């Protein structure tokens, strides 16, 4: 919890441990009291103030005790302000009377999920969680999921991941009902107490899925509908798994864990279905119920502000879970990867907490475009273009003068012809002209140079082409296929955080080009489509700068805070040096 006890310095080991333990218990008690006070009904029936920042931080680090957890979730998700099922009784009866495809699979999956979540706690009679209540809980889960699916006009499929996702929420309801039973003097949870929670459970499920699985709540769990042209243009629902999301998941994995990504993509049978189910269940297929409940709680209420696209958090969590098992997965042959992936698990809330923290750090480091694309693919609210093999980068992510503390610096591998490179390049650049880029031994030497630079941490490579790297026109002297091979070679060598400038040099703005280094004997390249007026002004400014420099007997050189670029000599050749 990050709590330090006063007077620990100079104390013996046992005394220090006892003092820290006492301070932690005191901080935890204060946190629980603060939550209880915030949840206590006031004159208006309840608190409408936001959760205090200190309590919000403690919620992430300490957690919540079972007696108040269900009440806290309902307050934070604003369940109490949602329409109860009793107010829409006629609509509910109509939906429940509607047939649902896959209902047998739904009943079986909910039974399996409840058994896995409550099995160790179920007792035949007496205090605890009786078998009859577990059976009633299954009925409530089936009823809630049927109502949800029918309201969304969806059939049930195990690929939806709803049963593993529902299990921790049922655990939450059971805690709440159990606490109420204890307060009433009873010793166990009754069927009536659980049935009385159905409306709140349904609204809680809807609120959670609305934040964490927006594609499902939009009725598009497998992505955007497929457009068919048989007898006119019609929209055909996509089939599981969500292919667009999986494509971007592989790009995300190649960005963060390239060696692992290449190894997993060779799996036989493929991992696509299991990866899709892990995503839709919010990792419920790989977590015990208590750990899953904590993970959902953190995703709902404790994603830090530096994570710009919280909707992309579930895919990042899955990548971090794979990274945890990296050593064992890499040791497996392709035909053993599927069972090895299935065995990856989070067993305790503490493990869930650590995974969430790892994912937040990784998420905050992602390029803006990659995080946005993964979030869009997860939400399925617009058609997704097919991704490139690695992450796209923007011009401001390559410019050292715009570097943000905590973010990666980019060392650019410039694949443009010599003439284009001399007219403008980024400060941290290794030029690899097309003639040399075609030689495998030169490419290998360049990767060795970059390895020495990147292994120190805080620096990652970025590839720069003249135009769109996916086209031969945008990669003069190289061709799009060779650029793709260069990308694959970097990935095979294990370069994490690799990116390619989207659109190449031609996509840079006039301002971004004007901040680049130029060789002494050439004019800078300010050309850009659609910028004719600013181009003329920039050319005039360059001419004036040249004239002033000539008067002073100096050559035109752009100066930056980190120094000057040495003048390039003909003897240096095309290869250049970093």
C-alpha positions as CSV (number, residue, x, y, z in Angstrom):
1,X,0.0,0.0,0.0
2,X,3.0,2.3,0.1
3,X,2.4,3.1,3.8
4,X,5.5,3.9,5.9
5,X,5.3,3.7,9.7
6,X,6.8,6.5,11.8
7,X,9.8,5.5,13.8
8,X,10.8,2.5,11.6
9,X,14.3,3.9,11.1
10,X,16.6,2.4,13.6
11,X,14.1,-0.2,14.8
12,X,14.9,-3.9,14.8
13,X,13.5,-6.1,12.0
14,X,10.6,-7.4,14.0
15,X,9.7,-4.0,15.4
16,X,9.9,-2.5,11.9
17,X,7.6,-5.2,10.5
18,X,5.1,-4.8,13.3
19,X,5.1,-1.0,12.9
20,X,4.5,-1.3,9.1
21,X,1.8,-3.9,9.6
22,X,0.0,-1.7,12.1
23,X,0.3,1.3,9.8
24,X,-1.1,-0.7,6.9
25,X,-4.0,-2.0,8.9
26,X,-4.7,1.6,10.1
27,X,-4.7,2.9,6.6
28,X,-6.9,0.1,5.4
29,X,-9.4,0.7,8.2
30,X,-9.4,4.5,7.4
31,X,-10.1,3.7,3.7
32,X,-13.0,1.3,4.5
33,X,-14.5,3.9,6.9
34,X,-14.2,6.6,4.2
35,X,-16.0,4.4,1.7
36,X,-18.7,3.5,4.3
37,X,-19.2,7.2,5.0
38,X,-19.5,8.0,1.3
39,X,-22.0,5.2,0.8
40,X,-24.1,6.2,3.8
41,X,-27.5,7.6,2.8
42,X,-27.9,11.3,3.4
43,X,-30.9,13.6,3.6
44,X,-31.4,13.2,-0.1
45,X,-31.3,9.4,0.0
46,X,-27.6,9.0,-0.9
47,X,-24.3,10.7,-1.7
48,X,-24.1,12.3,-5.1
49,X,-20.6,13.6,-4.6
50,X,-17.8,11.9,-6.6
51,X,-15.6,9.5,-4.7
52,X,-12.8,11.5,-3.0
53,X,-9.4,11.2,-4.8
54,X,-7.8,9.6,-1.8
55,X,-10.5,6.9,-1.7
56,X,-10.2,6.5,-5.5
57,X,-6.4,5.8,-5.1
58,X,-7.0,3.5,-2.2
59,X,-9.6,1.6,-4.2
60,X,-6.8,0.8,-6.8
61,X,-4.2,-0.1,-4.2
62,X,-6.1,-1.5,-1.2
63,X,-9.4,-2.8,-2.7
64,X,-12.8,-3.0,-1.0
65,X,-14.0,-5.3,1.8
66,X,-16.8,-7.7,0.8
67,X,-19.5,-6.1,3.0
68,X,-19.5,-2.8,1.0
69,X,-18.2,-4.0,-2.4
70,X,-21.6,-4.6,-4.0
71,X,-23.0,-1.3,-2.7
72,X,-19.9,0.5,-3.9
73,X,-20.1,-1.0,-7.4
74,X,-23.8,-0.1,-7.7
75,X,-23.0,3.5,-6.7
76,X,-20.0,4.0,-9.0
77,X,-21.8,2.4,-11.9
78,X,-24.9,4.5,-11.1
79,X,-27.1,1.4,-11.1
80,X,-29.5,3.0,-8.7
81,X,-30.4,5.6,-11.3
82,X,-31.0,3.1,-14.0
83,X,-34.6,1.9,-14.8
84,X,-35.4,-1.2,-12.7
85,X,-36.8,-4.3,-14.4
86,X,-40.1,-4.0,-12.5
87,X,-40.7,-0.6,-14.3
88,X,-40.6,-2.4,-17.6
89,X,-42.4,-5.6,-16.7
90,X,-44.3,-5.9,-19.9
91,X,-41.2,-5.5,-22.1
92,X,-39.3,-8.0,-19.9
93,X,-42.1,-10.6,-20.2
94,X,-42.2,-10.1,-24.0
95,X,-38.4,-10.6,-24.3
96,X,-38.4,-13.7,-22.0
97,X,-41.1,-15.2,-24.1
98,X,-38.9,-14.8,-27.3
99,X,-37.0,-17.9,-28.3
100,X,-33.2,-17.8,-27.9
101,X,-30.8,-19.8,-30.1
102,X,-28.1,-21.6,-28.1
103,X,-30.0,-21.6,-24.8
104,X,-28.8,-25.1,-24.0
105,X,-25.1,-24.0,-24.4
106,X,-25.9,-21.0,-22.2
107,X,-27.3,-23.1,-19.4
108,X,-24.3,-25.5,-19.5
109,X,-21.7,-22.6,-19.6
110,X,-23.3,-20.8,-16.7
111,X,-23.3,-24.0,-14.7
112,X,-19.7,-24.5,-15.4
113,X,-18.8,-20.9,-14.6
114,X,-20.7,-20.9,-11.3
115,X,-19.3,-24.3,-10.3
116,X,-15.7,-23.0,-10.9
117,X,-16.4,-19.8,-9.0
118,X,-18.3,-21.2,-6.0
119,X,-17.3,-24.9,-5.9
120,X,-14.9,-24.6,-2.9
121,X,-17.5,-22.5,-1.0
122,X,-20.6,-24.6,-1.5
123,X,-21.8,-26.6,1.5
124,X,-24.7,-29.0,1.8
125,X,-26.3,-27.3,4.8
126,X,-25.5,-25.0,7.7
127,X,-23.6,-21.8,7.5
128,X,-21.8,-20.8,4.3
129,X,-23.1,-20.9,0.7
130,X,-25.6,-23.7,0.4
131,X,-25.9,-25.8,-2.8
132,X,-29.5,-24.6,-3.2
133,X,-28.3,-21.0,-3.3
134,X,-25.7,-22.0,-5.9
135,X,-28.4,-23.5,-8.0
136,X,-30.5,-20.4,-7.6
137,X,-27.5,-18.3,-8.6
138,X,-27.2,-20.3,-11.8
139,X,-30.9,-19.6,-12.5
140,X,-30.4,-15.8,-12.0
141,X,-27.3,-15.9,-14.3
142,X,-29.2,-17.6,-17.1
143,X,-32.2,-15.3,-16.7
144,X,-30.0,-12.2,-16.8
145,X,-28.0,-13.3,-19.8
146,X,-31.1,-14.4,-21.7
147,X,-32.7,-11.0,-21.1
148,X,-29.5,-9.3,-22.2
149,X,-29.1,-11.3,-25.4
150,X,-32.7,-11.0,-26.4
151,X,-32.7,-7.3,-25.9
152,X,-29.6,-7.1,-28.2
153,X,-31.1,-9.5,-30.8
154,X,-28.1,-11.8,-30.4
155,X,-27.9,-15.6,-30.3
156,X,-25.9,-17.2,-27.6
157,X,-22.4,-18.5,-28.4
158,X,-19.6,-19.6,-26.0
159,X,-17.4,-17.3,-28.1
160,X,-19.2,-14.3,-26.5
161,X,-17.4,-15.1,-23.2
162,X,-20.4,-14.1,-21.2
163,X,-20.5,-17.0,-18.8
164,X,-16.9,-16.5,-17.5
165,X,-17.6,-12.8,-17.4
166,X,-20.8,-13.2,-15.4
167,X,-19.3,-15.5,-12.7
168,X,-17.4,-12.8,-10.8
169,X,-20.4,-10.5,-10.9
170,X,-22.4,-13.4,-9.4
171,X,-19.7,-13.7,-6.7
172,X,-20.2,-9.9,-6.0
173,X,-24.0,-10.4,-5.7
174,X,-23.5,-13.4,-3.4
175,X,-21.2,-11.3,-1.1
176,X,-23.8,-8.6,-1.0
177,X,-26.6,-11.0,-0.3
178,X,-24.5,-12.8,2.3
179,X,-23.7,-9.6,4.1
180,X,-27.4,-8.7,4.2
181,X,-28.3,-12.2,5.5
182,X,-25.7,-11.8,8.3
183,X,-27.0,-8.4,9.2
184,X,-30.5,-9.8,9.4
185,X,-29.3,-12.6,11.8
186,X,-29.4,-15.4,9.2
187,X,-26.5,-17.7,8.5
188,X,-26.8,-18.3,4.8
189,X,-27.9,-16.9,1.5
190,X,-31.5,-17.6,0.5
191,X,-33.0,-18.1,-3.0
192,X,-35.3,-15.1,-2.3
193,X,-32.4,-12.8,-1.4
194,X,-30.7,-13.7,-4.7
195,X,-33.8,-13.3,-6.8
196,X,-34.3,-9.9,-5.3
197,X,-31.0,-8.8,-6.8
198,X,-31.9,-9.6,-10.4
199,X,-32.7,-6.1,-11.5
200,X,-29.6,-4.7,-10.0
201,X,-27.5,-7.5,-11.4
202,X,-28.9,-7.0,-14.9
203,X,-28.2,-3.3,-14.8
204,X,-24.8,-3.9,-13.4
205,X,-24.0,-6.3,-16.2
206,X,-25.2,-3.7,-18.8
207,X,-23.1,-1.0,-17.2
208,X,-20.0,-3.1,-17.0
209,X,-20.3,-4.3,-20.6
210,X,-21.1,-0.8,-21.8
211,X,-17.7,0.4,-20.5
212,X,-15.6,-2.7,-21.1
213,X,-17.3,-4.4,-24.1
214,X,-19.0,-1.7,-26.2
215,X,-19.1,-3.8,-29.4
216,X,-21.3,-6.4,-27.6
217,X,-23.6,-3.8,-26.3
218,X,-23.9,-2.3,-29.8
219,X,-24.9,-5.8,-31.0
220,X,-21.7,-6.2,-33.0
221,X,-19.5,-8.6,-30.9
222,X,-17.7,-9.9,-34.0
223,X,-17.1,-6.5,-35.5
224,X,-18.7,-4.5,-38.3
225,X,-21.2,-6.3,-40.6
226,X,-19.8,-7.7,-43.8
227,X,-21.1,-6.1,-46.9
228,X,-22.3,-8.6,-49.5
229,X,-23.4,-7.9,-53.1
230,X,-25.6,-10.9,-53.8
231,X,-28.8,-9.5,-55.3
232,X,-28.0,-6.0,-54.2
233,X,-25.9,-4.7,-51.3
234,X,-26.8,-6.2,-48.0
235,X,-25.1,-6.3,-44.6
236,X,-24.3,-9.8,-43.3
237,X,-23.4,-10.1,-39.6
238,X,-19.8,-10.9,-39.0
239,X,-18.9,-14.3,-37.6
240,X,-16.7,-15.1,-34.6
241,X,-14.0,-14.4,-33.8
242,X,-13.7,-10.7,-34.4
243,X,-11.1,-10.8,-37.3
244,X,-10.4,-7.1,-37.4
245,X,-9.7,-7.0,-33.6
246,X,-7.4,-10.1,-33.9
247,X,-5.4,-8.4,-36.7
248,X,-4.8,-5.4,-34.5
249,X,-4.1,-7.6,-31.5
250,X,-1.2,-9.2,-33.5
251,X,0.1,-5.8,-34.4
252,X,0.0,-4.9,-30.7
253,X,1.8,-8.1,-29.7
254,X,4.4,-7.6,-32.4
255,X,5.0,-4.1,-31.1
256,X,5.4,-5.1,-27.4
257,X,6.7,-8.7,-27.8
258,X,7.9,-9.4,-31.3
259,X,9.6,-12.7,-30.8
260,X,6.6,-14.1,-28.9
261,X,4.2,-12.8,-31.6
262,X,6.1,-14.6,-34.4
263,X,6.2,-17.8,-32.3
264,X,2.5,-17.8,-31.5
265,X,1.5,-17.0,-35.0
266,X,3.0,-20.4,-36.0
267,X,0.8,-22.3,-33.6
268,X,-1.0,-25.4,-34.9
269,X,-3.9,-25.3,-34.5
270,X,-4.2,-21.5,-34.6
271,X,-4.9,-19.6,-31.4
272,X,-7.4,-17.2,-33.0
273,X,-10.5,-18.7,-31.4
274,X,-9.0,-18.9,-27.9
275,X,-7.6,-15.4,-28.1
276,X,-11.0,-14.1,-29.2
277,X,-12.7,-15.8,-26.2
278,X,-10.1,-14.5,-23.8
279,X,-10.8,-11.0,-25.1
280,X,-14.6,-11.2,-25.0
281,X,-14.6,-12.7,-21.5
282,X,-12.2,-9.9,-20.3
283,X,-9.7,-12.7,-19.5
284,X,-12.3,-14.6,-17.6
285,X,-11.1,-17.8,-19.3
286,X,-7.7,-17.4,-17.7
287,X,-8.6,-16.1,-14.2
288,X,-10.1,-17.5,-11.0
289,X,-13.3,-15.7,-9.9
290,X,-11.9,-13.6,-7.2
291,X,-8.9,-12.5,-9.4
292,X,-11.3,-11.8,-12.3
293,X,-13.6,-9.7,-10.0
294,X,-10.5,-7.6,-9.0
295,X,-9.4,-7.2,-12.6
296,X,-12.8,-6.0,-13.7
297,X,-12.9,-3.6,-10.7
298,X,-9.6,-2.1,-11.7
299,X,-10.5,-1.8,-15.4
300,X,-13.8,0.0,-14.5
301,X,-12.5,2.3,-11.8
302,X,-8.7,2.6,-11.8
303,X,-7.3,3.2,-15.2
304,X,-4.9,6.2,-14.9
305,X,-5.3,9.4,-16.8
306,X,-2.2,8.9,-18.9
307,X,-3.9,6.0,-20.7
308,X,-5.5,7.9,-23.5
309,X,-7.7,5.1,-24.9
310,X,-9.1,3.0,-22.0
311,X,-11.2,1.0,-24.4
312,X,-8.1,-0.6,-25.6
313,X,-7.1,-1.9,-22.2
314,X,-8.4,-5.4,-22.4
315,X,-6.2,-6.3,-25.5
316,X,-3.2,-4.8,-23.7
317,X,-4.0,-6.9,-20.6
318,X,-4.1,-10.1,-22.8
319,X,-0.7,-9.2,-24.3
320,X,0.8,-8.6,-20.8
321,X,-0.6,-12.0,-19.7
322,X,1.1,-13.6,-22.7
323,X,4.3,-11.8,-21.9
324,X,4.2,-13.3,-18.4
325,X,4.2,-16.8,-19.9
326,X,6.8,-15.8,-22.5
327,X,9.5,-18.1,-21.4
328,X,7.3,-21.2,-21.3
329,X,5.5,-20.4,-24.5
330,X,8.7,-19.9,-26.5
331,X,9.9,-23.3,-25.3
332,X,6.8,-25.0,-26.7
333,X,6.7,-26.4,-30.3
334,X,3.8,-25.1,-32.5
335,X,1.5,-28.1,-31.8
336,X,1.8,-27.6,-28.0
337,X,1.1,-23.8,-27.9
338,X,-2.7,-24.1,-27.6
339,X,-2.7,-26.1,-24.4
340,X,0.1,-24.0,-23.0
341,X,-1.9,-20.9,-23.7
342,X,-4.9,-22.4,-22.0
343,X,-2.9,-23.0,-18.8
344,X,-2.0,-19.3,-18.3
345,X,-3.9,-18.2,-15.3
346,X,-4.3,-15.5,-12.7
347,X,-5.2,-17.2,-9.4
348,X,-5.3,-14.3,-6.9
349,X,-6.5,-10.7,-6.7
350,X,-2.9,-9.7,-6.1
351,X,-1.8,-11.3,-9.4
352,X,-4.7,-9.5,-11.1
353,X,-3.5,-6.2,-9.6
354,X,0.1,-6.7,-10.8
355,X,-1.1,-7.5,-14.3
356,X,-3.2,-4.4,-14.4
357,X,-0.3,-2.3,-13.3
358,X,1.9,-3.8,-16.0
359,X,-0.8,-3.2,-18.6
360,X,-1.2,0.4,-17.6
361,X,2.5,1.1,-18.0
362,X,2.6,-0.7,-21.4
363,X,-0.7,1.0,-22.5
364,X,0.6,4.5,-21.7
365,X,3.8,3.9,-23.8
366,X,1.9,2.9,-27.0
367,X,2.0,5.1,-30.1
368,X,-1.1,7.2,-30.4
369,X,-2.2,5.7,-33.6
370,X,-1.8,2.1,-32.4
371,X,-3.7,2.7,-29.2
372,X,-6.5,4.4,-31.1
373,X,-6.8,1.7,-33.7
374,X,-6.9,-1.1,-31.1
375,X,-9.6,0.9,-29.2
376,X,-11.6,1.3,-32.4
377,X,-11.3,-2.4,-33.3
378,X,-12.4,-3.3,-29.8
379,X,-15.5,-1.0,-30.0
380,X,-16.4,-2.0,-33.6
381,X,-18.1,1.4,-34.1
382,X,-16.5,2.0,-37.6
383,X,-15.0,0.0,-40.4
384,X,-11.4,-0.8,-39.8
385,X,-8.7,-0.6,-42.5
386,X,-6.4,-3.6,-42.6
387,X,-3.3,-2.9,-40.4
388,X,0.3,-2.8,-41.6
389,X,2.6,-5.5,-40.1
390,X,3.8,-3.1,-37.4
391,X,2.6,0.0,-35.7
392,X,2.2,3.3,-37.6
393,X,4.0,6.3,-36.2
394,X,3.3,10.0,-36.6
395,X,5.8,12.7,-37.4
396,X,5.8,14.2,-34.0
397,X,6.7,10.8,-32.5
398,X,9.9,10.9,-34.5
399,X,11.1,14.4,-33.8
400,X,13.5,14.5,-30.9
401,X,12.8,18.2,-30.3
402,X,9.2,17.2,-29.4
403,X,10.1,14.3,-27.1
404,X,7.9,13.9,-24.1
405,X,9.5,12.6,-20.8
406,X,8.6,9.0,-20.2
407,X,8.1,8.2,-23.9
408,X,10.5,6.4,-26.2
409,X,13.0,8.3,-28.4
410,X,13.0,7.2,-32.0
411,X,16.2,6.4,-33.9
412,X,15.2,6.7,-37.5
413,X,16.3,4.2,-40.2
414,X,16.0,6.4,-43.3
415,X,15.3,4.3,-46.4
416,X,15.0,7.2,-48.8
417,X,17.4,7.9,-51.7
418,X,20.5,10.0,-51.0
419,X,19.2,13.2,-52.6
420,X,16.0,13.1,-50.5
421,X,17.9,12.4,-47.3
422,X,20.3,15.3,-47.8
423,X,17.4,17.7,-48.2
424,X,16.0,16.9,-44.8
425,X,16.3,14.3,-42.1
426,X,15.6,13.8,-38.4
427,X,18.4,14.4,-36.0
428,X,18.6,10.8,-34.7
429,X,19.0,9.0,-38.0
430,X,20.9,6.2,-39.6
431,X,20.7,6.5,-43.4
432,X,20.3,3.3,-45.3
433,X,19.9,4.3,-49.0
434,X,18.2,1.9,-51.4
435,X,21.4,0.6,-53.0
436,X,22.7,-0.5,-49.7
437,X,19.4,-1.6,-48.3
438,X,19.2,-4.3,-51.0
439,X,22.3,-6.0,-49.5
440,X,21.4,-8.4,-46.7
441,X,24.8,-8.1,-45.0
442,X,24.5,-4.2,-44.9
443,X,21.0,-4.6,-43.4
444,X,22.4,-7.0,-40.8
445,X,25.2,-4.5,-39.9
446,X,22.7,-1.7,-39.5
447,X,20.5,-3.8,-37.1
448,X,23.7,-4.6,-35.1
449,X,24.3,-0.8,-34.8
450,X,20.8,-0.2,-33.7
451,X,20.9,-3.1,-31.2
452,X,23.7,-1.4,-29.4
453,X,21.7,1.9,-29.3
454,X,18.3,0.4,-28.3
455,X,19.6,-2.1,-25.7
456,X,20.3,0.7,-23.4
457,X,16.6,1.4,-23.0
458,X,14.5,4.4,-23.9
459,X,15.2,4.3,-27.6
460,X,13.4,2.3,-30.3
461,X,13.8,2.1,-34.1
462,X,11.5,3.7,-36.7
463,X,11.6,3.3,-40.4
464,X,11.2,6.2,-42.8
465,X,10.3,5.9,-46.5
466,X,9.6,8.6,-49.1
467,X,5.9,8.0,-49.2
468,X,3.4,5.2,-48.3
469,X,5.6,2.2,-47.4
470,X,2.8,-0.1,-48.7
471,X,3.3,1.0,-52.3
472,X,6.2,0.9,-54.8
473,X,5.6,4.5,-55.6
474,X,6.2,5.5,-52.0
475,X,9.4,3.4,-51.8
476,X,11.6,4.5,-54.7
477,X,14.6,2.3,-55.4
478,X,13.3,-0.3,-52.9
479,X,9.8,-1.4,-53.5
480,X,7.1,-2.2,-50.9
481,X,8.0,-5.9,-50.7
482,X,11.6,-5.2,-49.7
483,X,10.5,-2.7,-47.1
484,X,8.2,-5.4,-45.7
485,X,11.2,-7.8,-45.6
486,X,13.3,-5.1,-43.7
487,X,10.4,-4.8,-41.2
488,X,10.3,-8.6,-40.8
489,X,14.0,-8.8,-40.2
490,X,13.8,-6.2,-37.4
491,X,11.0,-8.3,-35.8
492,X,12.9,-11.5,-36.2
493,X,15.8,-9.9,-34.4
494,X,13.5,-9.1,-31.5
495,X,13.3,-5.3,-31.8
496,X,10.4,-4.3,-29.6
497,X,8.5,-1.0,-30.1
498,X,9.3,-1.0,-33.9
499,X,7.3,1.5,-35.9
500,X,7.0,2.9,-39.5
501,X,6.1,6.5,-40.3
502,X,2.6,6.4,-41.7
503,X,2.6,7.9,-45.2
504,X,6.4,8.4,-45.2
505,X,8.2,11.7,-45.6
506,X,5.4,13.0,-47.8
507,X,3.0,12.9,-45.0
508,X,5.0,15.3,-42.8
509,X,3.6,18.7,-42.3
510,X,5.4,21.9,-43.4
511,X,6.2,22.7,-39.7
512,X,7.7,19.2,-39.2
513,X,9.9,19.5,-42.3
514,X,11.1,22.9,-41.4
515,X,12.5,21.4,-38.1
516,X,14.6,18.8,-39.9
517,X,18.4,18.8,-40.4
518,X,19.7,19.5,-43.9
519,X,23.1,19.1,-45.5
520,X,25.2,22.1,-46.2
521,X,25.1,22.0,-50.0
522,X,21.4,21.6,-50.6
523,X,18.2,23.5,-50.1
524,X,15.7,22.0,-47.6
525,X,12.6,20.2,-49.0
526,X,9.5,22.0,-47.9
527,X,7.2,20.6,-50.6
528,X,4.0,19.1,-49.6
529,X,0.7,18.5,-51.5
530,X,-1.9,21.2,-50.8
531,X,0.5,23.6,-49.3
532,X,1.4,25.8,-52.3
533,X,1.1,29.1,-50.5
534,X,3.2,28.1,-47.5
535,X,5.7,26.5,-49.9
536,X,6.3,29.8,-51.7
537,X,6.7,31.6,-48.4
538,X,9.1,28.9,-47.1
539,X,11.2,29.1,-50.3
540,X,11.4,32.8,-50.0
541,X,12.5,32.5,-46.3
542,X,15.1,30.0,-47.3
543,X,16.5,32.3,-50.0
544,X,16.7,35.2,-47.5
545,X,18.5,33.0,-45.0
546,X,21.0,31.9,-47.6
547,X,21.7,35.5,-48.6
548,X,22.2,36.5,-45.0
549,X,24.5,33.6,-44.4
550,X,26.5,34.4,-47.5
551,X,27.0,37.9,-46.3
552,X,28.3,36.6,-43.0
553,X,30.5,34.1,-44.8
554,X,28.8,31.1,-43.3
555,X,26.9,28.1,-44.7
556,X,23.3,27.4,-43.9
557,X,23.1,25.0,-41.0
558,X,20.1,24.3,-38.7
559,X,21.0,24.3,-35.0
560,X,19.2,22.4,-32.3
561,X,19.6,22.1,-28.6
562,X,21.5,18.8,-28.9
563,X,24.1,20.2,-31.4
564,X,24.8,20.3,-35.1
565,X,24.9,17.7,-37.8
566,X,28.4,17.4,-39.2
567,X,28.7,18.4,-42.8
568,X,28.6,15.5,-45.1
569,X,31.5,15.0,-47.5
570,X,31.6,13.1,-50.7
571,X,34.2,10.8,-49.2
572,X,31.8,9.7,-46.5
573,X,29.7,7.8,-49.1
574,X,26.0,7.1,-49.0
575,X,26.0,4.9,-45.9
576,X,26.6,7.7,-43.4
577,X,26.9,7.1,-39.7
578,X,24.4,7.6,-36.8
